Amino acid sequence: MKISTEIASAARIIGEEKAVEYIAKAGFDAWDFSMFAMCRYDSVNKCLLQNDHPLAGKDYLAFARRLKAIGLDNGIVCNQSHTPFPTYCGEIRSYFKRAIECSADAGAEICIIHPDNYKAPEENAEIYLELLPFAKEHGVKIATENMWNWDDEKGHSSFAACATPESFCKHIDLINDSFFVACLDIGHAEMKGSDTSAQQMIRELGTRLQALHIHDNDKLHDSHQIPFSMDIDFYEVVKALREINYTGYLTLEADQYLASYTAENVFEGIIKLAESAKRLDSMF
């Protein structure tokens, strides 16, 4: 199996260009193009903020191509990407085609676009069906992802789009297109309140599953920590992946792990992430 990781957490410390370089030098085979900086959302005032990031400017494709070149110069590729969210915000959805363009120019095969947490499969299908022709033109598959909401009274997660095997499979099967696939977030599937598990999700999704977001948690919170540091049983996860003959990348999304690192020592943290991904790989 080939291993990959998201670049957002490292990019917050050293920028995207250096993040791709360090990910390659740490031993990853690929990088996951996090495009959250494309538009910054103020969840309190429910609006987009002023943003001078290259992905938000007119030369966004040149920036994507620059990251691709850095990766290739260091022997790795971009395997997948992730658009900004939340999807329920119409202004953010207006950036999805830009994100698909960037995915194509960076070399990503799959672009992960969250469903709207609060919409039924039929309603989310309208969002994806509008984007699919554009994605096909650019040779990029769209992946939806299992989400969660939070129940303050019960103190754990509650149902959201794709949170159960039934909802996830229905989202995929309604569209029924080879360019629309599943990205399973292992941590989301293991949160109390989801009424499922990562291994159950994997087995139910079967060949629909073509991408992963791998991270660890305490089976309650969405911790996004390094694998093997908390409570998820990755032996069972890998066993299920083997059962369905999963052939995609093992992509980490442990994007909170590097929070305590600085520019001086972040490479050490990225190496530890790579070691955890290699451990997962060895379990295959």
C-alpha positions in Angstrom: 0.0 0.0 0.0 1.1 3.6 -0.6 0.9 6.1 2.2 -0.1 9.8 2.1 -1.0 12.6 4.5 -2.8 15.9 4.5 -0.7 19.1 4.2 -2.9 21.6 6.1 -1.4 21.0 9.5 2.2 21.3 8.4 1.3 24.2 6.1 0.0 26.2 9.1 3.5 26.1 10.4 5.8 26.2 7.4 3.6 26.9 4.4 2.3 24.5 1.7 5.5 24.4 -0.4 7.8 23.3 2.5 5.1 21.0 3.8 5.1 19.0 0.5 8.9 18.8 0.6 9.0 17.6 4.2 6.2 15.0 3.6 8.3 13.6 0.8 11.5 13.6 2.8 9.8 11.9 5.8 9.0 8.9 3.6 5.4 9.4 2.3 4.5 8.3 -1.2 2.0 11.1 -1.7 0.3 14.2 -0.3 -3.3 15.2 0.2 -4.0 18.7 -1.1 -5.9 20.5 1.7 -7.5 23.6 0.2 -9.1 25.0 3.3 -7.2 28.3 2.8 -9.1 28.9 -0.5 -11.8 30.6 1.5 -12.0 31.2 5.2 -15.3 30.9 6.9 -16.5 32.9 10.0 -18.8 30.4 11.7 -20.0 33.1 14.2 -21.1 35.7 11.6 -21.7 33.0 8.9 -19.7 34.8 6.2 -16.4 34.5 4.4 -13.4 36.5 5.6 -10.9 38.6 3.6 -8.2 36.2 2.3 -4.9 36.8 0.6 -3.9 33.2 0.2 -2.7 32.2 -3.3 -5.6 29.7 -3.6 -8.0 32.6 -3.2 -6.3 34.8 -5.8 -6.3 34.8 -9.6 -3.2 32.7 -9.9 -4.6 29.7 -7.9 -3.8 27.2 -10.7 -0.2 28.3 -10.9 0.1 27.7 -7.1 -1.4 24.2 -7.5 1.1 23.4 -10.3 3.9 24.7 -8.2 3.0 22.3 -5.4 2.8 19.4 -7.9 6.3 20.3 -9.2 7.7 20.3 -5.7 6.2 16.9 -5.0 7.5 15.4 -8.3 11.0 17.0 -7.7 11.0 15.1 -4.4 9.6 11.9 -5.7 5.9 12.0 -4.6 2.5 12.7 -6.1 -0.7 14.3 -5.0 -3.2 11.4 -4.6 -6.3 13.3 -3.4 -7.5 16.7 -2.3 -10.0 18.3 0.0 -12.3 21.3 -0.7 -13.2 24.0 1.9 -16.3 23.4 4.1 -19.0 23.6 5.5 -20.9 22.7 2.4 -24.2 24.2 3.7 -22.6 27.6 3.1 -23.5 28.7 -0.5 -20.5 31.0 -0.7 -18.1 28.1 0.0 -19.9 25.9 -2.6 -19.1 28.5 -5.2 -15.4 27.6 -4.7 -15.9 23.9 -5.4 -15.2 24.1 -9.2 -12.0 26.1 -8.4 -11.0 23.3 -6.1 -11.6 20.7 -8.7 -9.4 22.6 -11.2 -6.7 22.8 -8.6 -7.0 19.1 -7.9 -6.5 18.3 -11.6 -3.5 20.6 -11.9 -1.9 19.2 -8.8 -2.4 15.7 -10.1 -5.0 14.5 -7.6 -7.2 11.5 -8.7 -9.9 12.2 -6.1 -11.4 15.4 -4.7 -13.2 15.0 -1.3 -16.2 17.3 -1.0 -18.2 17.1 2.2 -21.9 16.5 2.0 -24.2 19.0 3.7 -24.5 17.6 7.2 -28.2 18.4 7.4 -29.4 17.3 4.0 -30.9 13.9 2.8 -29.1 11.9 0.2 -31.5 13.1 -2.5 -30.7 16.8 -1.6 -27.0 16.2 -1.5 -27.2 14.4 -4.8 -28.3 17.7 -6.4 -25.1 19.4 -5.2 -22.9 16.6 -6.5 -24.7 16.1 -9.8 -24.1 19.8 -10.7 -20.4 19.3 -10.2 -19.9 15.9 -11.8 -19.7 17.0 -15.4 -17.1 19.6 -14.5 -15.1 17.0 -12.5 -15.2 14.5 -15.4 -13.9 17.2 -17.8 -10.9 17.5 -15.5 -10.4 13.8 -14.9 -11.0 14.0 -11.2 -13.4 11.8 -9.2 -15.5 13.3 -6.4 -15.7 11.6 -3.1 -18.3 12.2 -0.4 -17.4 11.6 3.3 -19.2 10.4 6.5 -20.0 13.4 8.7 -21.2 14.0 12.3 -23.2 16.5 14.3 -23.0 17.1 18.1 -25.7 16.4 20.7 -25.0 18.8 23.6 -27.5 17.0 25.8 -26.1 13.5 25.3 -22.5 14.7 25.1 -21.6 12.8 22.0 -22.0 12.9 18.2 -25.4 12.5 16.5 -26.5 11.6 13.0 -25.3 13.6 9.9 -25.1 12.9 6.2 -23.3 9.6 5.5 -22.8 8.9 9.2 -24.3 5.4 8.9 -23.6 2.6 6.3 -27.2 3.0 5.0 -26.9 6.7 4.5 -23.4 6.5 3.0 -24.3 3.8 0.5 -27.5 5.6 -0.4 -25.5 8.8 -1.2 -23.2 6.8 -3.5 -25.9 4.6 -5.1 -28.3 7.4 -5.9 -25.7 9.0 -8.2 -24.4 5.7 -9.5 -21.4 7.0 -11.4 -17.8 5.7 -11.5 -16.6 9.3 -10.9 -18.5 9.5 -7.5 -17.0 7.4 -4.7 -16.6 7.2 -1.0 -13.9 8.6 1.3 -14.2 7.0 4.7 -13.2 9.1 7.7 -12.0 6.4 10.2 -12.3 8.7 13.2 -15.8 9.9 12.4 -17.0 6.4 12.1 -15.7 5.5 15.5 -17.3 8.4 17.5 -19.9 7.4 20.1 -23.3 8.3 18.6 -22.5 7.2 15.1 -24.0 3.8 15.8 -21.4 2.1 13.6 -17.7 1.3 13.4 -15.0 1.9 10.8 -14.9 -1.8 10.0 -18.6 -2.0 9.5 -18.5 1.0 7.2 -15.7 -0.5 5.2 -17.5 -3.8 4.7 -20.8 -2.2 3.8 -19.1 0.3 1.4 -17.1 -2.4 -0.4 -15.9 -1.3 -3.8 -17.5 2.2 -3.3 -14.6 2.9 -1.0 -11.7 4.5 -2.8 -10.2 7.0 -0.3 -9.5 7.3 3.4 -9.0 9.8 6.1 -7.1 8.0 8.9 -6.6 9.3 12.4 -7.2 8.2 16.0 -9.5 9.3 18.8 -11.0 8.3 22.2 -14.1 7.1 20.4 -16.0 10.1 21.7 -14.4 13.3 20.2 -13.1 14.1 16.7 -9.5 14.2 17.9 -7.7 13.8 14.6 -4.6 12.4 16.3 -1.8 10.1 15.1 -2.8 6.5 14.6 -2.0 4.1 17.5 -2.0 6.9 20.1 -5.6 6.6 21.3 -8.5 4.0 21.3 -9.3 3.0 17.7 -8.5 -0.7 16.9 -6.5 -0.3 13.7 -6.0 -4.1 13.4 -9.7 -4.5 12.9 -9.7 -1.6 10.4 -6.9 -3.1 8.4 -8.6 -6.5 8.5 -11.8 -5.1 7.0 -9.8 -3.2 4.3 -8.1 -6.4 3.3 -11.4 -8.2 3.1 -12.8 -5.8 0.5 -9.4 -5.7 -1.4 -9.0 -2.0 -0.8 -6.4 -0.7 -3.3 -6.4 3.0 -2.6 -3.9 5.0 -0.6 -3.6 5.0 3.2 -4.0 8.7 3.8 -3.6 10.2 7.2 -5.7 13.1 8.4 -4.2 13.5 11.8 -4.3 17.2 11.5 -4.3 18.0 15.2 -1.1 16.1 15.9 1.3 18.8 14.7 -0.4 21.5 16.7 2.3 21.7 19.4 5.2 21.6 16.9 7.1 24.6 15.6 9.0 25.4 12.4 12.2 24.2 14.1 10.9 20.7 14.9 7.9 20.0 12.7 9.9 17.7 10.5 10.3 15.4 13.5 6.5 15.3 13.9 6.0 14.5 10.2 8.5 11.7 10.5 6.4 10.2 13.3 3.3 10.5 11.2 5.1 8.6 8.4 6.2 5.9 10.9 2.5 5.4 11.9 1.4 5.2 8.3 4.2 2.7 7.5 3.0 0.6 10.5 -0.4 0.5 9.0 1.1 -0.5 5.7 3.1 -3.3 7.3 -0.2 -4.7 8.8 -1.4 -5.4 5.2 
